[in-house]
Amino acid sequence: MIKVVKFGGSSLASAEQFMKVASIIKADEARRYVVPSAPGKRFSDDTKVTDMLYSCYDLAAKGKAFDEEFEQIKKRYYEIIEGLGMTLSLEDEFATIRACFIGKAGRDYAASRGEYLNGIVLANYLGYDFIDSADVIFFDDSGKFDSKRTYEVLSERLENSERAVVPGFYGSMPNDTIKTFSRGGSDVTGSIVAASCNADIYENWTDVSGFLIADPRIIDNPEPIKVITYKELRELAYMGATVLHEDAIFPVRKAGIPINIKNTNRPDDHGTMIVESTSQRPEYTITGIAGKKGFTSISIEKDMMNSELGFGRKVLEVFEKNGINFEHMPSGIDTMTVIVHQEEFEKAEQEVLAGIHRNCKPDSIVIETGLALIAIVGRGMRATRGTAGRIFSALAHARVNVNMIDQGSSELNIIVGVSEEDFDTAMKSIYDIFVTQKLS
């Protein structure tokens, strides 16, 4: 078995955390390839090394003195090295970085040095090979990830290395300059490494024990999600849940490799398994709840709308011309409602309204702002009768008015629209009826 393990910034923020990470890696022989982030915060008011590098580089790029800031970065790494009882010197690396800062090598280069240096430290501490991501992860001339070349080079390199550390977050352009991933960061690198070596599992270690059914800022101590499918994850992520970015999932999803989200500080916790599909019945009818505020609904009314060929296309064409994406589109015989982000709509509000009048000749247009959308997601809803009824019963009991409902044909999710002022109450009532009541 081969496991690729990625550790986030909080997992590698100090020597003490490094020791935990090493203990986790050594506890399982299958954990052969390691992807580290840059050192994160050691405490709430601390600064991430990546942010320190950005600030330091910005001073250098403006021709200002940056000695003090640079020394603070060096100090962070040497505190880790000394705390681990190592004699490793990074002076050559720091000299190169300093020269490149003065030479204005770019902010991507500056940011990537956090992972690069952490990778060197971790590889030396573990006794693993160090593989510089710039040598094995590539972008094309347009800055797009070059999967073909990367998989060819990285696969061969990993075949010739029994155990290795590959820094996250960056790769190289055809002209050898450093390029960072714009979204997903080190998570993307971990996913690419897992796909390149045909790993059995990609373990993503962070400071939480997997994903939670609901936002802990709204629900007190929400239950964890033990198993979630990629489709469910996408639905929750789209509605604002803080989960892995889609770019970080795609390489392993395509290869059929499951992801296990684990907690560095509680390694024995089950965590969350992310899988393509599963025969396991979920513990609850729903897998998760997520939501976002800041939506506007534009309801268009016109008699005999349903018999007017191309009416929907004409409406959406107006939004497209004004660069506005629509989120949902519930409709009736003589009504059609378009849900959009309020911020986007406000920029072109009058142009859109004029365009709809010009294109569609509606009887009336009604705009409603301050709308929040809540997604109730779960593969268990397909086999459970009365799920929608339970949702509306819970909301009615909590005196929450439902402005909109939209259910996907896959029966994987139900979207409800409520007033922003009812958002928290709605989330709590839905969680209570599906989770709390089952637990009690």
N, C-alpha and C positions, 0 to 999 in steps of 0.2 A: 504493500500500500504506500502511496505517496500523498502527503499532505503539504499544501502550501499555506504558510501562516503569515498573516499581515498584522502588524501591531501599530496602533494609532499613537499619536503624539503624547497623550496622557500616560500611555503604557510605557513610554521610554523617556519620561521627563527628568528622571533622576537615577542615581546609582542604585538606589533601593528598588526602583521599578525595573531597571535592567536585570537585577538579580531574580526578580519574579519571572520576567520574560525568559531568562535562561533556564530557570527551573521548569517552566512549562514546556519549552522546546525539548529539553533533555528527558522529560518524562514520557515522551512518545517517540520511538525510533522512526516513525513514519513522517515526522515533521522535518523534512529535509531542506526545504527552500523557504527562506524568510524574507519578508518585505517590510522594512521599517519606515516609519514616518520620521520627521524631525522632532526634536524634543518639544513637548507641549508645556502647558502650565503645570507648575508644581503645587500651586495654591491659587485661590480665586483671583487675587490681584496681580498674579505673575504675568509675564509676557512670553508668548510663544517665540521660539527661536526664528521661525519663518518671518514673523513680524519684525523682529530685531534686525534680520538681514535686509528686509525691504527698507527699513528706516536708515540703516547704515549705507546701503547702496545709493539711496536718494540723495544723501549728503555728498557722497563721493561724486555722483553724476553732476552735481551742481558746483563741483570744485571746492566744496567746503571741507573743513577738517572733520575726520570721522574716527580718529584714533581711540577716543574714549569709548565710543559705541562698539568699535571692533574688538577692543579688549574685553568688553562685557560678554561678547559672543564666545571668545576664546575661553573666558572664565567658565562659562556654562559647560563646555565640553571637558575641560580639565577637571572640573569638580566631579563629573561622572567618571572620568578615567581614574582619578585618584581614589574615589569612593569604591571603585571596583578592584583596587590594589594592582592596577596595571602600570606599566612603564612606557606605554605607547606615546610617541611624539607625533603631533599633527602640524609641526612647524612648517614643513615643506608645503603642505596643503594650504595652510593659512597664508603663506607668502604668495602662493599662486592666486588665491582668492583676492588678496589685497591688490595685487597688480591688475587683475581683471576688473576690479571695482574702479580703479583709477582709469583703466582703459575703456570704461563704459561698455562692459560686455553684455549688459541688458538685465532687466528686472527678472526675467525667467531664470537666467543664470544665477543671479543672487539668491532667489528663493530656493532653487534646487540644491544649494550647498548645505542646507540643513539636513536633508535626507542623505546626501552624499557623505558627509562627515559622520553622521550617526551610523550609516552602513559600515563604514570602516571600523568604527569603535565596536559595534556589535559583532562583526565578522571576527575581529581579533579576540574578543572576549569568549566567543563560542568555539573558536578554532575552525571556522568555516571559510570557504573561498569567498572572496569579495568580487562581485561582478558589477562593474560600473554600468548603470542603465543607459548611459550615453552610447555604449558600445553594442547594445543589443535591442534597444527600443527606438524605433524610427518614425519620423514624420516626413511627409512629402513636401514639395516646394510650396504648396498652399497652406501648410501647417496642419494638414489632416493626418491622423494616425495611419501609418503604413503597415497594415496588418500582415500582408504577404511577406514582406521582407523581414519584419520583426519575428514572426513565427518561425521562419526558416533559420535565422541566425540564432535566436534565443533557444530554440529546441535543440540545436546542435551543441550550443554552449552548455546547456543543462545536462545533456547526455554525458558530457565529459566532466561533470562535477557531481560528486556524490552528495555534497551538502554545500549550500551557498547562500549568501546574503545579497539580495538585489534591491537597491534603494528605490523607494517609491517616488511618484510624482512627476518624473521627467524622462526625457529621451533626447534625441538629437535630430537636427535638420540635415538635409543633404550637404549643406556647407559647414557642417560640424558645430554649428552654434547650438546652445542648449534651448530646448523647448519644453514647457511644462504642460500637463493636461489642464485644460480650462475648467473641467468639471469632474468631480469624483476623486481627484488627487491620487494618493497612494492606493486607494481602493481599486482604481483602474489597473495600476501596475500589478497588484496582487492577482487580479482576475486574469490578466494577460499571462503572467507567469504560470498560473494554474492550468490555463488552456494549453500553453506551450509544452508542458511536461505531462499532459494528460493526467492530472492529479485526480485522486479519488474524492478528495474533499478540499475545499478552500475555506480555511478557518480565518475569520476576521475578528481579531481581538481588540476590544475597546474598553471603555470604563462603565459599560452597562451590560446586564445579563440578557442580551437579546432585545427584541422589540416588545412593546407593550400594546395591549388592546386599545388603549386610548391615551390621550395626552395627559401626563401626570400633573401638568399645571392646572388642569381642569378637574380631573378625577383623582381622588386620593388613593394612592397605592394601587393603580390598575394592575390587573393580572397580566402575566407575560404571555406571549404567543409562542407556543412550542414548535409548531410547524406551519409554514405559510408557503403558498405556491407563488411562482413568479408573477402570475396574472393578478393575484390578490395584492401582492406587494406593489405592483404598478398602479393599481387603483388607489391604494392608500397614499402612495408617494405623490400621485397627481393631485390629490386633495390636501396636500400640505403636511403629511406625516413625515417626521424627520427620519428618513431611512436611507439606504444606499442609493446613490444616483444611478439612473438607468445605464449610463455609460460604464459604470463599474460592474454592472451585472451582465451586460451583453456577451462578453467573451466566454464566461463560464456557462451562461444559459445556452448559448449556441453549442457548446461542447457537452452539455448535459451533466455538468459538475455541480453538485449541491454546495451551498454556502452555509457555514455554521457561524453565527454571531455569538461570540463568547466574551466573558468578563475577565480581564487580566487579574483583577483583585479578588475574584471569586471563581477560580478556574474549575471548580467542581460543579458549578451551576450548569444546567442543561443548555441554556441559551436558546436561540431560535434557529431552526433548520429552514433554509429556503430551498425549495425543490421545484422541479418542473411539474410534477404531478404526484399524487399520493393516494393510496387506498385508505389511509388513516382517517377515521371520522374525527372532525374537530371537537374539542372539548365543549365548545359552546356553539350555538347556531351561527353566531357571527365570529369572524376572525379578528376584525378590527373596526374602529370608528375613527374617521378623520374629517376635518372640515376647514374651511377658509371663509374669511369675511371679505367684503369689498366687491360685491357684485351688483349689477344693475339688470333689471328685466325690461325689455321693450316689447310690449304686447300690441300686436297689430290685428285689428278687427276689420272684416269685410264680408258682407253677405255673399254667399255662393263661392267663397274662396276655394272650397274643395274641388269645384268644377273648372276652375281657371288654370289651364295648363301652364306650368312653369312658374307659378306664383312664388313658391319657396325659393327657387333659383334666383328670381329677380330680387327678393329680399336679401338673400345672403350675398349676392353680387355687390350690393351697396356697402355692406360691411367689409367685404374683401377689398374694394376700391379704396376704402379709408384705412386699410391696414389693421383691422380689428378682427381678432379671432373670436368665434363664438364657443361657449362652453357646453351649453345644452339648448335644446330646442323643443320643448313640449308644445303640443298643438291640439286643436279641436277642429270641428267642421268649419267654423267661421272665424277662428282665432289662431294666431301663431305667435308664440313668445320666444324671443331670443335672449339668452342669458349671456352677458359679457362682463369682463372686468371693468369696474366702474372707472378706474384711473385711465384706461385706454379709451373708453367711450367719451369721457368728458372732453378729451382733446379734439374730438371731431363730432361732437353731439349734433350741432345744427346741420352740418354737412350730411350726416347720416339721415336725420329726419327729413331733410329736403329731398334726399335721394330716394327714400322710401315713398314719399308722396308722389314724386315724379315718375318712378318706375311702376308703382303698384296701385296708386289711386285708392288708398284705404279709406274706410269709413271713419276710423279713429285710431290714434296711437296713444297708448298709456305707458308712462315710464314710472318705474318703481325703483328707488335706490335703497342703499343700506341693507342689502340682502346678504345672507350667509348661506353657504351650501355645506351640507353634511353628507358624507358618504358612509353608508353602512355596508361593509364588505364581508363576504364569507361564502366559501364553497358549500357550507352546510345549509345555506338558504334554499338550494335547489331541492333538497329532499325533505324540507320542513314546511308543512302547511301553515298558513296564517302569519307568516313573518311580517308582511306589510301591515296586517291588522294589528299586530302587537306593537309595531312602531307607532302607528297613529293613536292607538289606545294610550300608550305611554306619554305621547306628546299632549294629547287632550287632557289627561289626568294632571299634567304639569302646567296646563293652561297656556300651551304654546300653539299659536296658529301656524298652519302649514301653508306657505305661499306657492309651493311648487313640488311636484313629485316626478321623478324620471327613473324608470327601471330598465336596465340593459337587457337585451334579449337572451344573454347568457345566464341570467338570473344570479349573477355573481355579486351584483351591487344594486343598491337602491339609493338614489340621491334625493334628499329633501331640502327644500329652500325655506328658511325661516328668517325672521327679522334679526338683525345683528344683536339687538338687545336681549333676544331670547337664546342666543347661541349656546352659552354655557349651560343654561337650564335644559335645553334640548339634548345636548351631549350627555349630561348626567342622567336624564330620564331614560334615554336609549340604553346606556350602559347598565343602569339598574335593572331594567326589565329582562335583559339577556344574560347578564353576568351575576350581578349581586343577588338577584332572587334565586338563581340556580345554586349559588354558594350557600345561601341561608337555609 
